Amino acid sequence: MLKRPHYIALGLAALLTLMVLNLPARATERLKLAIGSIFVPLFGLTSTAQQLPSSVGNLLITRKELLRQNEVLRIENQQLKLQEARAENIERENARLRQIVGWQHQRGWKMKLGRVILREPANWWRSVQIDLGAREGISNNLPVITIDGFLVGRTASVGLTRCQVLLVGDPNCRVSARVENEARDTGVIGPAGPLEREFVELGYLSRNAILKPGQDIVTSGLGGIFPKDVPVGKIVDSHQIDFGFQTLARVRLGANLNSLEEVWVLLEK
């Protein structure tokens, strides 16, 4: 059973409905627009609120996915670094080869490239073996230099496919050398000690030789084996011996004899 207030409300609704139905068409359209302008934004807000969780859900990435993407980026970064390192190595190798070709052309020497294949355990620091022999035109007493032109030693004990190289500092590999100073002092590079492989001694120098640390030492071309002006190293220090009648200089070799991998053998022209 409806109560009195309900009847009143129902009557007012019916009266309002009749009034709206009897309004002119133009007034009805305006009323519809007014009602729409009130309720449509509410409907839009409701729709947006319903869509918001879905949009936020799409934007949020799980921790597992972030870790996966981070790992992918890390691997790509390592690959790029590796490619960059390879490109730098190739550039250095090309520069080295250009230097070798230019240096060889400037000197006008005929050269053979050999690889170090063995170091003799009993004579580790004084000789190595390379993969060149008589088959490649190698003979005894040929000069051997590093890739960038520093003196290494001379060939000896040549076989068919390999040969021994006596290194600078070996007692059987003496080298006539010259100091690059105004006096152009000359001496002989003799044996080196086993504890300082990067150094050799330059003896038989004049007591008046003007020696300074950093001066270049090159071959003099007077020994009959090594051609003139092959770089040997630099003076470290010097002192007088034999009661002041001779000067002995310590020379740091330009060639790293402990890490030789490739060498040039200078063939006879």
Backbone as CSV, one residue per row, in Angstrom:
resi,resn,N_x,N_y,N_z,CA_x,CA_y,CA_z,C_x,C_y,C_z
1,MET,0.856,-1.182,0.000,0.000,0.000,0.000,0.889,1.228,0.000
2,LEU,0.702,2.075,-1.018,1.468,3.309,-1.103,1.013,4.295,-0.058
3,LYS,1.979,4.985,0.520,1.666,6.018,1.489,1.394,7.332,0.779
4,ARG,0.901,8.274,1.568,0.514,9.564,0.991,1.668,10.276,0.302
5,PRO,2.841,10.332,0.883,3.948,11.001,0.184,4.260,10.360,-1.150
6,HIS,4.050,9.057,-1.193,4.313,8.360,-2.454,3.313,8.783,-3.512
7,TYR,2.044,8.951,-3.089,1.028,9.392,-4.045,1.339,10.801,-4.553
8,ILE,1.790,11.634,-3.647,2.107,13.011,-4.035,3.249,13.019,-5.055
9,ALA,4.314,12.248,-4.764,5.453,12.190,-5.683,5.044,11.630,-7.024
10,LEU,4.199,10.593,-7.001,3.759,9.987,-8.243,2.917,10.968,-9.050
11,GLY,2.078,11.755,-8.340,1.262,12.756,-9.035,2.108,13.846,-9.658
12,LEU,3.141,14.273,-8.939,4.015,15.318,-9.469,4.780,14.821,-10.686
13,ALA,5.188,13.547,-10.642,5.906,12.992,-11.790,5.011,12.908,-13.003
14,ALA,3.744,12.516,-12.767,2.811,12.418,-13.891,2.520,13.794,-14.465
15,LEU,2.341,14.795,-13.541,2.074,16.155,-13.994,3.239,16.705,-14.793
16,LEU,4.488,16.424,-14.310,5.688,16.895,-15.010,5.792,16.250,-16.382
17,THR,5.392,14.997,-16.434,5.455,14.286,-17.714,4.479,14.891,-18.716
18,LEU,3.255,15.204,-18.233,2.232,15.803,-19.110,2.690,17.177,-19.590
19,MET,3.316,17.940,-18.698,3.782,19.262,-19.069,4.851,19.178,-20.149
20,VAL,5.753,18.195,-19.981,6.825,18.050,-20.965,6.281,17.624,-22.310
21,LEU,5.248,16.745,-22.246,4.674,16.253,-23.504,3.919,17.348,-24.239
22,ASN,3.376,18.297,-23.498,2.587,19.364,-24.108,3.432,20.567,-24.505
23,LEU,4.723,20.517,-24.177,5.568,21.650,-24.570,5.766,21.651,-26.070
24,PRO,6.059,22.827,-26.651,6.369,22.901,-28.087,7.638,22.098,-28.393
25,ALA,7.774,21.704,-29.603,8.921,20.868,-30.008,10.249,21.554,-29.745
26,ARG,10.305,22.877,-29.990,11.549,23.620,-29.793,11.957,23.629,-28.328
27,ALA,10.937,23.833,-27.445,11.223,23.842,-26.011,11.647,22.471,-25.526
28,THR,11.059,21.407,-26.127,11.427,20.038,-25.737,12.898,19.747,-26.064
29,GLU,13.364,20.199,-27.245,14.753,19.984,-27.630,15.705,20.689,-26.687
30,ARG,15.337,21.926,-26.285,16.193,22.658,-25.359,16.286,21.950,-24.017
31,LEU,15.138,21.422,-23.567,15.117,20.729,-22.286,15.988,19.476,-22.347
32,LYS,15.914,18.750,-23.465,16.739,17.557,-23.631,18.225,17.912,-23.600
33,LEU,18.607,19.020,-24.285,20.002,19.437,-24.286,20.483,19.798,-22.885
34,ALA,19.582,20.485,-22.133,19.948,20.891,-20.772,20.177,19.684,-19.891
35,ILE,19.239,18.705,-19.972,19.387,17.492,-19.158,20.635,16.717,-19.561
36,GLY,20.897,16.673,-20.897,22.093,15.966,-21.387,23.376,16.595,-20.906
37,SER,23.401,17.940,-20.889,24.613,18.628,-20.444,24.914,18.364,-18.984
38,ILE,23.873,17.979,-18.229,24.097,17.690,-16.809,24.594,16.260,-16.602
39,PHE,23.998,15.300,-17.288,24.265,13.885,-17.020,25.370,13.265,-17.884
40,VAL,25.585,13.804,-19.119,26.602,13.215,-19.990,27.997,13.243,-19.376
41,PRO,28.470,14.390,-18.777,29.787,14.383,-18.144,29.914,13.332,-17.053
42,LEU,28.792,13.112,-16.346,28.833,12.093,-15.303,29.037,10.711,-15.895
43,PHE,28.318,10.460,-17.022,28.488,9.177,-17.691,29.909,9.018,-18.210
44,GLY,30.498,10.133,-18.764,31.876,10.080,-19.282,32.876,9.819,-18.182
45,LEU,32.649,10.465,-17.016,33.550,10.264,-15.892,33.508,8.823,-15.417
46,THR,32.295,8.269,-15.412,32.149,6.870,-14.998,32.886,5.936,-15.950
47,SER,32.750,6.211,-17.259,33.428,5.380,-18.265,34.937,5.473,-18.131
48,THR,35.428,6.717,-17.912,36.872,6.908,-17.747,37.382,6.186,-16.514
49,ALA,36.604,6.253,-15.445,36.994,5.573,-14.217,37.051,4.073,-14.417
50,GLN,36.139,3.558,-15.249,36.147,2.127,-15.519,37.346,1.725,-16.376
51,GLN,37.754,2.606,-17.316,38.870,2.289,-18.205,40.238,2.519,-17.563
52,LEU,40.284,3.355,-16.503,41.551,3.714,-15.892,42.322,2.498,-15.364
53,PRO,41.721,1.591,-14.623,42.496,0.430,-14.150,43.115,-0.363,-15.287
54,SER,42.371,-0.497,-16.412,42.905,-1.234,-17.552,44.124,-0.548,-18.140
55,SER,44.056,0.818,-18.275,45.189,1.567,-18.829,46.398,1.493,-17.917
56,VAL,46.135,1.666,-16.602,47.245,1.591,-15.655,47.871,0.201,-15.687
57,GLY,47.037,-0.810,-15.812,47.553,-2.175,-15.887,48.449,-2.379,-17.090
58,ASN,48.114,-1.707,-18.224,48.945,-1.837,-19.413,50.288,-1.143,-19.239
59,LEU,50.292,-0.042,-18.472,51.525,0.716,-18.289,52.474,0.045,-17.307
60,LEU,51.922,-0.618,-16.317,52.756,-1.267,-15.318,53.424,-2.506,-15.915
61,ILE,54.798,-2.644,-15.715,55.560,-3.779,-16.212,56.045,-4.581,-15.018
62,THR,55.934,-5.843,-15.133,56.337,-6.695,-14.026,57.847,-6.626,-13.824
63,ARG,58.275,-6.937,-12.620,59.698,-6.919,-12.290,60.454,-7.930,-13.148
64,LYS,59.842,-9.062,-13.412,60.467,-10.086,-14.242,60.737,-9.563,-15.642
65,GLU,59.768,-8.802,-16.209,59.935,-8.250,-17.539,61.033,-7.190,-17.553
66,LEU,61.098,-6.365,-16.496,62.159,-5.359,-16.407,63.538,-6.015,-16.349
67,LEU,63.648,-7.084,-15.573,64.924,-7.794,-15.492,65.306,-8.393,-16.847
68,ARG,64.314,-8.917,-17.555,64.591,-9.500,-18.869,65.092,-8.439,-19.844
69,GLN,64.410,-7.277,-19.855,64.816,-6.198,-20.755,66.207,-5.675,-20.386
70,ASN,66.481,-5.594,-19.084,67.800,-5.136,-18.641,68.889,-6.101,-19.096
71,GLU,68.612,-7.401,-19.031,69.587,-8.395,-19.471,69.832,-8.296,-20.974
72,VAL,68.757,-8.060,-21.738,68.896,-7.900,-23.183,69.769,-6.702,-23.508
73,LEU,69.536,-5.586,-22.810,70.338,-4.383,-23.035,71.792,-4.606,-22.633
74,ARG,72.011,-5.347,-21.547,73.378,-5.623,-21.112,74.137,-6.439,-22.159
75,ILE,73.472,-7.451,-22.712,74.109,-8.287,-23.733,74.404,-7.464,-24.983
76,GLU,73.458,-6.617,-25.380,73.685,-5.768,-26.547,74.857,-4.821,-26.316
77,ASN,74.977,-4.290,-25.088,76.078,-3.387,-24.761,77.419,-4.115,-24.840
78,GLN,77.474,-5.353,-24.339,78.700,-6.135,-24.424,79.072,-6.433,-25.871
79,GLN,78.077,-6.738,-26.689,78.343,-7.008,-28.101,78.893,-5.780,-28.804
80,LEU,78.342,-4.600,-28.476,78.838,-3.363,-29.082,80.274,-3.087,-28.654
81,LYS,80.574,-3.332,-27.375,81.941,-3.133,-26.899,82.902,-4.094,-27.595
82,LEU,82.460,-5.340,-27.790,83.297,-6.318,-28.471,83.555,-5.910,-29.916
83,GLN,82.514,-5.431,-30.587,82.671,-4.974,-31.963,83.620,-3.782,-32.042
84,GLU,83.498,-2.882,-31.063,84.394,-1.717,-31.032,85.838,-2.144,-30.819
85,ALA,86.053,-3.109,-29.895,87.414,-3.592,-29.647,87.991,-4.268,-30.889
86,ARG,87.154,-5.046,-31.581,87.625,-5.698,-32.809,87.995,-4.676,-33.870
87,ALA,87.168,-3.634,-33.979,87.459,-2.592,-34.967,88.772,-1.882,-34.634
88,GLU,89.017,-1.635,-33.337,90.269,-0.995,-32.943,91.464,-1.905,-33.231
89,ASN,91.307,-3.209,-32.972,92.398,-4.150,-33.258,92.698,-4.202,-34.752
90,ILE,91.643,-4.192,-35.555,91.839,-4.217,-37.005,92.544,-2.958,-37.467
91,GLU,92.157,-1.822,-36.890,92.800,-0.556,-37.264,94.266,-0.550,-36.872
92,ARG,94.573,-1.069,-35.665,95.978,-1.137,-35.248,96.773,-2.077,-36.146
93,GLU,96.158,-3.209,-36.519,96.837,-4.156,-37.389,97.088,-3.541,-38.765
94,ASN,96.099,-2.817,-39.278,96.289,-2.158,-40.578,97.393,-1.110,-40.509
95,ALA,97.413,-0.354,-39.409,98.470,0.648,-39.243,99.840,-0.019,-39.160
96,ARG,99.908,-1.163,-38.452,101.175,-1.890,-38.337,101.643,-2.395,-39.695
97,LEU,100.703,-2.943,-40.474,101.066,-3.449,-41.793,101.506,-2.321,-42.723
98,ARG,100.813,-1.169,-42.631,101.229,-0.026,-43.446,102.638,0.421,-43.066
99,GLN,102.911,0.394,-41.759,104.242,0.785,-41.295,105.301,-0.182,-41.802
100,ILE,104.977,-1.477,-41.746,105.929,-2.490,-42.196,106.222,-2.340,-43.678
101,VAL,105.147,-2.188,-44.469,105.324,-2.062,-45.916,106.140,-0.820,-46.250
102,GLY,105.799,0.293,-45.606,106.546,1.526,-45.852,107.987,1.421,-45.414
103,TRP,108.202,0.783,-44.254,109.564,0.634,-43.734,110.386,-0.271,-44.644
104,GLN,109.764,-1.367,-45.094,110.459,-2.290,-45.984,110.787,-1.617,-47.312
105,HIS,109.835,-0.837,-47.827,110.071,-0.146,-49.091,111.188,0.880,-48.951
106,GLN,111.214,1.563,-47.816,112.236,2.586,-47.596,113.633,1.951,-47.515
107,ARG,113.716,0.813,-46.829,115.012,0.158,-46.665,115.453,-0.557,-47.937
108,GLY,114.480,-1.044,-48.701,114.817,-1.763,-49.912,115.363,-3.148,-49.666
109,TRP,115.019,-3.763,-48.516,115.504,-5.088,-48.195,114.489,-6.146,-48.625
110,LYS,114.997,-7.307,-48.935,114.140,-8.456,-49.177,113.948,-9.165,-47.842
111,MET,112.690,-9.420,-47.481,112.407,-9.901,-46.146,111.460,-11.096,-46.183
112,LYS,111.600,-11.967,-45.162,110.708,-13.106,-44.981,110.117,-13.034,-43.575
113,LEU,108.812,-13.212,-43.500,108.152,-13.171,-42.199,108.133,-14.562,-41.589
114,GLY,108.643,-14.679,-40.372,108.661,-15.967,-39.677,107.932,-15.877,-38.347
115,ARG,107.418,-17.025,-37.900,106.713,-17.113,-36.616,107.564,-17.902,-35.623
116,VAL,107.601,-17.404,-34.395,108.331,-18.105,-33.336,107.540,-19.343,-32.948
117,ILE,108.178,-20.506,-33.026,107.475,-21.757,-32.738,108.055,-22.491,-31.540
118,LEU,109.216,-22.069,-31.056,109.828,-22.805,-29.945,110.867,-21.948,-29.246
119,ARG,110.890,-22.098,-27.924,111.988,-21.566,-27.117,112.676,-22.748,-26.451
120,GLU,113.972,-22.809,-26.552,114.708,-23.945,-26.007,114.801,-23.828,-24.485
121,PRO,114.331,-24.837,-23.759,114.342,-24.751,-22.286,115.720,-24.517,-21.696
122,ALA,116.754,-25.105,-22.297,118.100,-24.951,-21.745,118.707,-23.597,-22.057
123,ASN,118.111,-22.886,-22.989,118.683,-21.597,-23.409,117.537,-20.625,-23.675
124,TRP,116.613,-20.554,-22.708,115.319,-19.905,-22.901,115.446,-18.453,-23.330
125,TRP,116.322,-17.723,-22.735,116.368,-16.277,-22.971,117.369,-15.866,-24.032
126,ARG,118.081,-16.840,-24.635,119.117,-16.473,-25.599,118.808,-16.890,-27.028
127,SER,117.825,-17.746,-27.240,117.520,-18.180,-28.603,116.068,-18.624,-28.718
128,VAL,115.573,-18.574,-29.952,114.240,-19.079,-30.278,114.342,-19.812,-31.610
129,GLN,113.315,-20.552,-31.940,113.230,-21.182,-33.249,112.049,-20.607,-34.016
130,ILE,112.228,-20.409,-35.314,111.167,-19.875,-36.163,110.859,-20.871,-37.277
131,ASP,109.719,-20.670,-37.926,109.245,-21.627,-38.934,109.747,-21.319,-40.343
132,LEU,110.967,-20.839,-40.451,111.605,-20.622,-41.751,112.896,-21.419,-41.806
133,GLY,113.162,-22.031,-42.976,114.383,-22.804,-43.120,114.968,-22.669,-44.511
134,ALA,115.802,-23.628,-44.846,116.477,-23.594,-46.149,115.481,-23.621,-47.294
135,ARG,114.333,-24.245,-47.078,113.330,-24.300,-48.134,112.840,-22.906,-48.515
136,GLU,112.861,-21.966,-47.565,112.447,-20.582,-47.835,113.631,-19.671,-48.158
137,GLY,114.815,-20.249,-48.377,115.978,-19.447,-48.731,116.736,-18.907,-47.539
138,ILE,116.525,-19.456,-46.349,117.209,-18.994,-45.150,118.567,-19.686,-45.039
139,SER,119.551,-18.919,-44.615,120.891,-19.457,-44.376,121.399,-18.908,-43.047
140,ASN,122.588,-19.340,-42.652,123.157,-18.865,-41.388,123.551,-17.387,-41.483
141,ASN,123.555,-16.738,-40.312,124.048,-15.367,-40.166,123.237,-14.343,-40.958
142,LEU,121.931,-14.509,-40.974,121.055,-13.487,-41.548,120.464,-12.662,-40.416
143,PRO,120.394,-11.337,-40.572,119.828,-10.495,-39.513,118.338,-10.791,-39.310
144,VAL,117.914,-10.702,-38.065,116.509,-10.897,-37.698,116.062,-9.677,-36.912
145,ILE,114.912,-9.130,-37.276,114.383,-7.934,-36.625,112.924,-8.164,-36.240
146,THR,112.404,-7.290,-35.398,111.000,-7.364,-35.013,110.135,-6.803,-36.132
147,ILE,108.831,-6.930,-35.956,107.889,-6.428,-36.949,108.062,-4.927,-37.169
148,ASP,108.352,-4.191,-36.091,108.520,-2.740,-36.227,109.968,-2.315,-36.385
149,GLY,110.888,-3.283,-36.657,112.216,-2.912,-37.115,113.340,-2.923,-36.116
150,PHE,113.121,-3.376,-34.872,114.210,-3.421,-33.893,114.994,-4.726,-34.021
151,LEU,116.283,-4.642,-33.747,117.158,-5.798,-33.892,116.775,-6.888,-32.899
152,VAL,116.704,-8.142,-33.402,116.410,-9.315,-32.584,117.651,-10.183,-32.432
153,GLY,118.338,-10.465,-33.550,119.507,-11.327,-33.503,119.880,-11.793,-34.895
154,ARG,120.391,-13.039,-34.982,120.798,-13.576,-36.282,120.410,-15.045,-36.362
155,THR,120.292,-15.546,-37.591,119.936,-16.946,-37.797,121.142,-17.852,-37.576
156,ALA,120.847,-19.091,-37.150,121.892,-20.097,-36.948,121.228,-21.472,-36.987
157,SER,122.022,-22.494,-37.237,121.524,-23.875,-37.242,120.276,-24.001,-38.109
158,VAL,120.409,-23.722,-39.374,119.273,-23.710,-40.293,118.947,-25.137,-40.730
159,GLY,117.692,-25.514,-40.589,117.193,-26.785,-41.087,116.354,-26.565,-42.332
160,LEU,115.650,-27.614,-42.742,114.854,-27.507,-43.954,113.656,-26.591,-43.774
161,THR,112.969,-26.712,-42.639,111.724,-25.950,-42.439,111.776,-25.025,-41.229
162,ARG,112.860,-25.009,-40.506,112.981,-24.130,-39.337,114.435,-23.777,-39.107
163,CYS,114.643,-22.776,-38.263,116.017,-22.403,-37.916,116.043,-21.783,-36.539
164,GLN,117.222,-21.739,-35.977,117.429,-21.115,-34.678,117.794,-19.653,-34.865
165,VAL,117.333,-18.812,-33.959,117.695,-17.393,-33.963,118.407,-17.094,-32.654
166,LEU,119.674,-16.719,-32.738,120.422,-16.285,-31.563,120.050,-14.831,-31.273
167,LEU,119.590,-14.570,-30.069,119.088,-13.253,-29.717,120.219,-12.315,-29.305
168,VAL,119.952,-11.037,-29.440,120.909,-10.028,-28.967,121.156,-10.258,-27.477
169,GLY,122.406,-10.292,-27.099,122.756,-10.596,-25.715,123.330,-11.979,-25.553
170,ASP,123.155,-12.844,-26.555,123.796,-14.150,-26.538,125.296,-13.961,-26.784
171,PRO,126.163,-14.728,-26.097,127.611,-14.561,-26.304,128.048,-14.776,-27.744
172,ASN,127.267,-15.561,-28.498,127.606,-15.825,-29.893,126.909,-14.879,-30.867
173,CYS,126.316,-13.826,-30.339,125.647,-12.851,-31.203,126.110,-11.440,-30.841
174,ARG,127.348,-11.177,-31.113,127.884,-9.847,-30.845,127.528,-8.912,-32.000
175,VAL,127.270,-7.667,-31.651,126.782,-6.702,-32.636,127.616,-5.427,-32.549
176,SER,128.135,-4.994,-33.660,128.812,-3.693,-33.714,127.743,-2.605,-33.777
177,ALA,127.796,-1.671,-32.824,126.726,-0.671,-32.706,127.303,0.728,-32.602
178,ARG,126.448,1.692,-32.874,126.866,3.096,-32.871,125.895,3.919,-32.042
179,VAL,126.445,4.889,-31.319,125.631,5.822,-30.539,125.237,6.988,-31.439
180,GLU,123.958,7.336,-31.415,123.493,8.457,-32.227,123.776,9.772,-31.501
181,ASN,125.053,10.159,-31.474,125.465,11.453,-30.918,126.379,12.139,-31.923
182,GLU,126.866,13.297,-31.583,127.698,14.057,-32.523,128.993,13.325,-32.844
183,ALA,129.541,12.627,-31.870,130.809,11.920,-32.083,130.602,10.585,-32.783
184,ARG,129.381,10.104,-32.834,129.042,8.813,-33.458,129.954,7.714,-32.903
185,ASP,129.983,7.637,-31.560,130.823,6.650,-30.876,130.343,5.238,-31.194
186,THR,131.290,4.343,-31.404,130.964,2.958,-31.732,131.488,2.027,-30.654
187,GLY,130.791,0.898,-30.519,131.184,-0.118,-29.550,130.621,-1.463,-29.987
188,VAL,130.662,-2.416,-29.072,130.187,-3.776,-29.361,129.210,-4.193,-28.276
189,ILE,128.054,-4.695,-28.714,127.064,-5.221,-27.776,127.449,-6.646,-27.433
190,GLY,127.669,-6.876,-26.145,128.097,-8.188,-25.684,127.002,-8.930,-24.955
191,PRO,127.381,-9.944,-24.168,126.406,-10.788,-23.472,125.582,-9.992,-22.472
192,ALA,124.374,-10.476,-22.241,123.493,-9.884,-21.248,123.284,-10.880,-20.119
193,GLY,122.924,-10.368,-18.963,122.663,-11.242,-17.827,121.272,-11.857,-17.893
194,PRO,121.066,-13.015,-17.239,119.765,-13.689,-17.293,118.684,-12.990,-16.497
195,LEU,119.050,-12.109,-15.578,118.054,-11.466,-14.731,117.513,-10.176,-15.326
196,GLU,118.214,-9.608,-16.293,117.765,-8.374,-16.930,117.744,-8.578,-18.439
197,ARG,116.739,-9.284,-18.901,116.698,-9.679,-20.303,116.450,-8.497,-21.240
198,GLU,115.866,-7.444,-20.718,115.585,-6.298,-21.591,116.778,-5.372,-21.746
199,PHE,117.893,-5.687,-21.057,119.080,-4.842,-21.124,120.261,-5.624,-21.719
200,VAL,121.128,-4.906,-22.419,122.411,-5.453,-22.873,123.482,-4.417,-22.557
201,GLU,124.737,-4.853,-22.658,125.851,-3.947,-22.399,126.548,-3.583,-23.701
202,LEU,126.831,-2.317,-23.845,127.570,-1.809,-25.004,128.960,-1.437,-24.522
203,GLY,129.943,-2.262,-24.900,131.310,-2.047,-24.430,132.239,-1.579,-25.531
204,TYR,133.521,-1.501,-25.162,134.585,-1.048,-26.073,134.333,0.377,-26.578
205,LEU,133.709,1.163,-25.768,133.508,2.570,-26.106,134.701,3.393,-25.635
206,SER,134.955,4.487,-26.314,136.059,5.360,-25.940,135.829,5.941,-24.537
207,ARG,136.918,6.164,-23.826,136.810,6.777,-22.498,136.235,8.173,-22.574
208,ASN,136.338,8.805,-23.754,135.818,10.166,-23.925,134.427,10.187,-24.582
209,ALA,133.813,9.027,-24.693,132.496,8.964,-25.330,131.493,9.816,-24.556
210,ILE,130.726,10.602,-25.312,129.729,11.488,-24.694,128.381,10.753,-24.715
211,LEU,128.062,10.164,-23.584,126.863,9.334,-23.493,125.853,9.959,-22.544
212,LYS,124.602,9.911,-22.962,123.513,10.437,-22.136,122.338,9.454,-22.186
213,PRO,121.598,9.338,-21.089,120.407,8.479,-21.100,119.428,8.917,-22.186
214,GLY,118.897,7.957,-22.906,117.921,8.253,-23.957,118.508,8.327,-25.345
215,GLN,119.838,8.310,-25.457,120.442,8.334,-26.795,120.168,7.007,-27.515
216,ASP,119.903,7.093,-28.818,119.597,5.911,-29.609,120.855,5.133,-29.949
217,ILE,120.698,3.811,-29.961,121.765,2.913,-30.372,121.303,2.181,-31.629
218,VAL,122.127,2.190,-32.681,121.805,1.511,-33.935,123.006,0.673,-34.350
219,THR,122.771,-0.244,-35.271,123.891,-1.039,-35.789,124.804,-0.149,-36.631
220,SER,126.096,-0.416,-36.555,127.062,0.411,-37.285,127.313,-0.099,-38.696
221,GLY,126.973,-1.372,-38.958,127.230,-1.942,-40.277,128.655,-2.414,-40.456
222,LEU,129.444,-2.432,-39.369,130.858,-2.794,-39.474,131.134,-4.255,-39.149
223,GLY,130.131,-4.971,-38.672,130.384,-6.342,-38.227,130.300,-7.381,-39.311
224,GLY,129.800,-7.033,-40.465,129.737,-7.984,-41.554,128.461,-8.796,-41.616
225,ILE,127.613,-8.736,-40.587,126.349,-9.486,-40.586,125.158,-8.545,-40.619
226,PHE,125.177,-7.573,-39.722,124.023,-6.695,-39.569,124.194,-5.441,-40.420
227,PRO,123.192,-5.082,-41.189,123.289,-3.861,-42.001,123.303,-2.614,-41.123
228,LYS,123.596,-1.530,-41.732,123.735,-0.264,-41.026,122.379,0.308,-40.621
229,ASP,122.367,0.950,-39.451,121.241,1.771,-38.983,119.991,0.980,-38.586
230,VAL,120.153,-0.280,-38.195,119.018,-1.011,-37.619,118.896,-0.593,-36.155
231,PRO,117.731,-0.106,-35.706,117.583,0.321,-34.306,117.804,-0.832,-33.332
232,VAL,118.544,-0.554,-32.263,118.815,-1.556,-31.232,118.107,-1.208,-29.937
233,GLY,118.232,0.025,-29.467,117.609,0.438,-28.217,118.087,1.821,-27.814
234,LYS,118.016,2.091,-26.515,118.406,3.404,-25.995,119.314,3.228,-24.780
235,ILE,120.228,4.172,-24.614,121.129,4.153,-23.460,120.352,4.461,-22.182
236,VAL,120.651,3.667,-21.152,120.055,3.901,-19.831,121.046,4.636,-18.928
237,ASP,122.248,4.116,-18.855,123.302,4.772,-18.062,124.658,4.259,-18.558
238,SER,125.735,4.807,-18.006,127.089,4.404,-18.421,128.068,4.662,-17.286
239,HIS,129.200,3.962,-17.358,130.269,4.182,-16.385,131.585,3.711,-16.998
240,GLN,132.694,4.174,-16.431,134.015,3.821,-16.946,134.524,2.564,-16.270
241,ILE,135.263,1.763,-17.056,135.835,0.519,-16.539,137.314,0.469,-16.923
242,ASP,137.976,-0.601,-16.504,139.407,-0.790,-16.807,140.214,0.446,-16.431
243,PHE,139.977,0.903,-15.189,140.708,2.045,-14.640,140.522,3.310,-15.481
244,GLY,139.328,3.416,-16.082,139.005,4.627,-16.820,139.410,4.618,-18.266
245,PHE,139.909,3.495,-18.773,140.349,3.450,-20.168,139.194,3.137,-21.134
246,GLN,138.104,2.598,-20.637,136.950,2.284,-21.479,135.679,2.748,-20.781
247,THR,134.634,2.883,-21.618,133.312,3.226,-21.091,132.351,2.085,-21.428
248,LEU,131.559,1.727,-20.443,130.554,0.670,-20.627,129.165,1.282,-20.436
249,ALA,128.285,1.063,-21.410,126.929,1.623,-21.344,125.912,0.491,-21.222
250,ARG,124.880,0.753,-20.476,123.767,-0.191,-20.383,122.670,0.282,-21.328
251,VAL,122.176,-0.634,-22.155,121.221,-0.293,-23.206,119.920,-1.077,-22.999
252,ARG,118.827,-0.367,-23.021,117.529,-1.030,-22.999,117.131,-1.370,-24.431
253,LEU,116.895,-2.635,-24.696,116.567,-3.074,-26.050,115.198,-2.560,-26.486
254,GLY,115.106,-2.222,-27.760,113.807,-1.831,-28.302,112.904,-3.016,-28.542
255,ALA,113.492,-4.196,-28.776,112.719,-5.419,-28.999,112.427,-6.085,-27.661
256,ASN,111.180,-6.509,-27.497,110.819,-7.285,-26.307,111.074,-8.760,-26.624
257,LEU,112.227,-9.236,-26.246,112.639,-10.586,-26.612,111.847,-11.664,-25.873
258,ASN,111.166,-11.287,-24.806,110.385,-12.265,-24.037,109.034,-12.578,-24.671
259,SER,108.583,-11.757,-25.589,107.232,-11.956,-26.137,107.229,-11.934,-27.661
260,LEU,108.292,-12.444,-28.245,108.371,-12.479,-29.706,107.362,-13.481,-30.259
261,GLU,106.629,-13.062,-31.270,105.693,-13.947,-31.960,105.998,-14.018,-33.457
262,GLU,106.308,-12.866,-34.049,106.648,-12.795,-35.462,107.916,-11.964,-35.630
263,VAL,108.735,-12.350,-36.581,109.982,-11.619,-36.850,110.214,-11.574,-38.353
264,TRP,111.024,-10.602,-38.750,111.472,-10.514,-40.142,112.893,-11.043,-40.226
265,VAL,113.142,-11.851,-41.234,114.503,-12.261,-41.557,114.922,-11.494,-42.805
266,LEU,116.063,-10.789,-42.705,116.551,-9.991,-43.829,117.402,-10.878,-44.735
267,LEU,116.934,-11.053,-45.944,117.657,-11.887,-46.897,118.694,-11.069,-47.654
268,GLU,119.638,-11.752,-48.193,120.653,-11.054,-48.983,120.028,-10.503,-50.252
269,LYS,120.412,-9.303,-50.634,119.838,-8.665,-51.814,120.313,-9.367,-53.084
